[in-house]
Amino acid sequence: MALSEISKFFPSNVFIKKVLRNQIQYLFLTMIIFLIPLLLSFLRDFNNYITSYKNNNLAYPWPEYYDLFKASFVTIFILILSSVFGKVFVPVGEKFISKKYKGKDRAFKVHKFVDCVFKGMYYVFASAFGYYTVRNEGFLPPFLGGKGDSSNMFQGYPYQKFNDLDLLKTYLQIQLGYHLYSLIIHIVREAKNDFIEMLLHHLMTVFLVALAYMMNYLSISALVLLCHDFSDVFGYLIRITVDTDYKNVIILAYASLLLSWFYMRLIVFPFNVMWSAIYINPIIGDLPGAFFLGLMLHFLVVLHAYWFYLFIQMGLKFAKSKVPEDTYHVE
């Protein structure tokens, strides 16, 4: 069915043409649709798995459903904090955004600057807090600054021992709260041209963190988040600087983004973390939801590769035109 024909069934042709602007968006939409029955199938027996694990070792501090409500409190806090931050830091954005932008375009650039500063600060915090939380754990590999081995991430499962289980749980609750916030903001704000793939990304992140948390897959959750958060620091740094006049800073931020993204998301994440968790994990067949959760990790790699391709395209355009521009995430 042609895009024009699909558009007839929706109230806003503009919205549909924007979010399904090319063929790869159909791929991402198909991924979302494909995940729904797998999610429902996993959820059907989800509570039975948890109850069985808890009953077999009553002394073990298994994650509780109430912990998910704690994450929702974090979401509410971040929503309030981001709203206050957005109002207070507008003058800062006005100061840094290039004077060449005027009117509505300038207002959008300032809003984006403030939003990216807030999110960039969060990822600096999350990266530092996450590393501090797992720095001495036996599953943190040298690739991520540890002294352990990622093949240890399921050692002793389901009743694993950690140096500070409460701190690890707190870290993951905060992360879940933030990603719930990101999902909510993404849905309620005006759709941009990356709506479908970012919806896929946010949905998978929330599903992965929440479901893995309740299944006590804490170690792999921490490793996956660390790989993402560090590169996101530079992802938001380039988006903060791209609309300013500081071209040398933009070039440095762009180079840092390419290096961190390639290393963390295209090397360490698939070839160390996923390899250890899925392909050489001796108990993978005994882990509930392994196929569903593992599939989402593979979908993330597809997104990472696609976004890296877009980053390269932006860099080539910048090299040719000498004008830095966030050509992908637009209205």
C-alpha positions, -999 to +999 in steps of 0.1 A: +000+000+000+014+034-010+021+060+016-006+083+001-031+055+006-021+048+042-024+085+049-061+085+041-068+064+073-051+089+096-063+124+107-030+141+099-014+134+066+015+157+076+022+136+107+022+103+087+044+118+059+068+131+086+072+099+107+071+075+077+092+096+055+113+067+040+114+030+037+136+024+068+109+039+090+086+010+079+113-014+090+114+003+125+076+003+126+076-034+117+100-041+146+076-024+170+047-045+158+067-077+158+077-071+195+041-068+208+031-105+206+065-116+220+060-091+249+025-104+256+038-140+255+066-133+280+042-114+303+018-143+304+042-163+325+063-134+339+048-135+374+051-173+376+088-170+370+093-144+397+071-162+422+090-195+417+124-179+421+113-161+453+098-192+468+129-213+462+150-189+482+130-169+506+161-153+522+173-138+489+163-101+484+146-106+450+135-074+432+099-063+442+072-049+420+071-019+444+106-010+430+089-001+397+067+024+415+099+039+430+110+044+394+078+062+386+085+087+414+119+093+397+100+100+365+078+126+382+108+142+398+126+145+365+095+159+347+093+186+373+131+192+373+132+194+335+104+219+334+121+242+359+154+237+341+138+246+308+125+279+321+156+289+340+182+281+313+165+298+284+187+329+288+218+307+286+205+292+254+198+327+240+234+336+247+250+306+231+228+300+200+242+316+169+227+350+161+220+339+125+189+322+138+158+344+140+122+343+151+105+309+153+136+291+141+157+307+169+131+298+196+132+261+184+170+261+185+171+277+220+145+251+233+166+223+218+198+236+233+183+238+268+167+203+264+200+188+253+219+204+281+195+189+306+197+154+290+235+157+286+239+165+323+218+135+331+240+112+311+271+125+327+256+117+361+243+083+349+277+073+335+296+084+366+270+069+390+268+037+370+305+032+368+309+039+406+281+013+413+297-016+394+334-006+394+344-035+417+320-061+403+334-092+388+313-088+356+327-053+346+353-060+318+384-040+311+367-026+280+345-006+304+372+003+329+367-028+352+389-057+362+364-085+357+350-104+328+316-099+312+312-137+311+306-135+348+274-115+345+252-145+351+274-163+376+253-178+404+220-168+387+193-166+398+207-158+433+236-137+424+258-118+449+269-082+444+292-060+464+263-035+470+230-049+458+209-020+472+231+006+453+228-014+421+190-016+424+189+022+431+210+029+400+186+008+378+155+024+394+168+058+385+176+047+350+141+032+345+126+064+359+146+085+334+137+064+304+101+064+313+104+102+313+120+101+279+093+079+265+065+102+279+082+133+265+087+117+231+051+107+228+035+140+240+058+164+221+053+173+184+066+145+163+100+150+145+113+130+116+129+105+139+097+096+157+094+060+148+129+048+155+131+069+187+098+053+198+112+019+191+144+028+211+125+042+241+100+013+242+128-013+241+148+005+267+119+007+291+109-029+285+145-041+288+153-023+320+119-030+337+116-067+327+153-075+332+152-058+366+123-079+379+140-111+365+171-101+385+192-096+353+209-067+371+244-072+358+236-072+321+213-043+326+241-023+341+265-032+313+240-023+285+232+010+302+269+019+306+276+013+269+247+036+260+251+064+285+288+072+279+282+076+241+251+096+248+271+122+267+289+131+234+257+126+214+241+155+234+273+175+234+273+177+196+236+186+197+243+213+223+271+229+202+259+223+166+238+255+165+265+277+180+293+296+164+321+276+181+332+255+151+363+241+167+342+228+196+317+213+172+345+194+154+359+181+187+324+171+199+317+154+166+349+134+166+342+124+202+308+112+192+320+091+164+348+075+185+326+068+216+296+056+196+317+033+174+336+019+204+307+016+229+278+007+208+293-011+178+322-028+194+319-033+232+281-037+232+276-064+205+310-081+206+316-082+243+284-077+263+260-094+239+285-120+230+290-130+266+253-128+275+239-146+245+263-165+224+287-181+249+264-180+279+262-217+292+228-211+309+211-190+281+186-218+276+175-216+312+169-179+313+132-169+310+126-144+282+161-148+268+148-148+232+125-118+236+151-097+256+179-108+233+160-099+202+155-063+216+193-061+221+198-071+185+173-045+174+193-019+194+224-028+174+205-022+142+195+013+154+231+020+165+244+011+131+218+032+113+224+062+135+262+059+130+256+060+093+236+092+097+264+107+118+288+100+090+265+116+065+262+147+087+300+149+089+304+147+052+278+174+046+296+196+071+329+190+054+314+200+021+293+230+031+313+242+061+280+248+078+273+226+109+237+214+110+216+188+128+201+176+095+184+145+110+164+156+140+142+183+125+106+195+126 
